């Protein structure tokens, strides 16, 4: 194990910064411009009459050289740092969140592309042949972790977002857990699956964007030319929208299509889901409603006043609501008169039939007498 000594710099944050700076300076330039590998030694240099010490990092990054006091004879103190402490300091010095896109790619391979050194990342997902490269500054035998400054990996995130947006990182989809689930875990998983079935994932499309944009204009009473305005174009360009903004004609056409779809949906719902006469239906004050309906019909025929102005039921509601023909003397008189007329008509019909039969009998008797006459008598 390495021995540990108290460093000259007491602040941990300053120590980490110094360590990182020294790790990034493994090489220095000589006076003739050539790159040479330097060892972990403190060499004095003169600048404007003052002695200075160049502090460098050794090959295995286990030793740091720091000068105690400036002077004509530089003195160096070697501080031994454990390898685990050095790795921990390097991890703490990394900024920003961890790159989640690396889970979707294999470990990078050092390659040469058109004469330049590159790191090549190959996608892990089955059927995907994507191979992305980033700049490389270390040798062929080095690892990606040896890069002094990590190259940008934005192209990896772009590929994952566009191609594998809803996919789990390769290798995690088939992972299993041997720990049995409790009842609470099972209920949570059941609710999670239910929400997934009720709200399935969707892939945004140009047509869907047009429909939502048109509905937005209608709900908020916005101008149909909103998509053609310079402000809207600046806004959507800022968020890097991949869809084309609609024109006023497109918004109008999409609203017409939305109306047709909603109309068909409402018709189907009414056809199969709405009962015109429910089982528990009943009408309050039936006589008043019937009176208003009849009065409205008569008003349309110009035979009664408008029920909205004059309500006939209000002035006659003291009368019985239900009509009985047996209790109506006027109707009884009309029916008796009608029956009398019918009887008289029947008598006349019977008398007419009787008279007609008598005439026919007389005619038949005359014809029989004529048949008995002689030819001369018939002529006479």
RAQUI-V916977 format. One record per residue. BURIAL is 1 if it has 24 or more other C-alpha atoms within 12 Angstrom, else 0. Layout:
# RAQUI-V916977
[[BURIAL] [BURIAL]]
This chain:
# RAQUI-V916977
[[0] [0] [0] [0] [0] [0] [1] [0] [0] [0] [0] [0] [0] [0] [1] [1] [0] [1] [1] [1] [0] [1] [1] [1] [1] [1] [1] [0] [0] [0] [0] [0] [0] [0] [0] [0] [0] [0] [0] [1] [1] [1] [0] [0] [0] [0] [0] [0] [0] [0] [0] [1] [1] [1] [1] [1] [1] [1] [0] [0] [1] [1] [1] [1] [1] [1] [1] [0] [0] [0] [0] [0] [0] [1] [0] [1] [0] [1] [1] [1] [1] [0] [0] [0] [0] [1] [0] [0] [1] [1] [0] [0] [0] [0] [0] [0] [0] [0] [0] [0] [1] [1] [1] [1] [1] [0] [0] [1] [1] [1] [1] [0] [0] [0] [0] [0] [0] [1] [1] [1] [1] [1] [1] [1] [1] [0] [0] [0] [0] [0] [1] [1] [1] [1] [1] [1] [1] [1] [0] [0] [0] [0] [0] [1] [0] [0] [1] [0] [0] [0] [0] [0] [1] [0] [1] [1] [0] [0] [1] [1] [0] [0] [0] [1] [0] [0] [0] [0] [0] [1] [0] [0] [0] [0] [0] [0] [0] [0] [0] [0] [0] [0] [0] [0] [0] [0] [0] [0] [0] [0] [0] [0] [0] [0] [0] [0] [0] [0] [0] [0] [0] [0] [0] [0] [0] [0] [0] [0] [0] [1] [1] [0] [1] [1] [1] [0] [1] [0] [0] [0] [0] [0] [0] [1] [1] [1] [1] [0] [0] [0] [0] [0] [0] [0] [0] [0] [0] [0] [0] [0] [0] [0] [0] [0] [1] [1] [0] [0] [0] [1] [1] [0] [0] [1] [1] [0] [0] [0] [0] [0] [0] [0] [0] [0] [0] [0] [0] [0] [0] [0] [0] [0] [0] [0] [0] [0] [0] [0] [0] [0] [0] [0] [0] [0] [0] [0] [0] [1] [0] [0] [1] [1] [0] [0] [1] [0] [0] [0] [0] [0] [0] [0] [0] [0] [0] [0] [1] [0] [0] [0] [0] [1] [1] [0] [0] [0] [0] [0] [0] [0] [0] [0] [0] [0] [0] [0] [0] [0] [0] [0] [0] [0] [0] [0] [0] [0] [0] [0] [0] [0] [0] [0] [0] [0] [0] [0] [0] [0] [0] [0] [0] [0] [0] [0] [0] [0] [0] [0] [0] [0] [0] [0] [0] [0] [0] [0] [0] [0] [0] [0] [0] [0] [0] [0] [0] [0] [0] [0] [0] [0]]
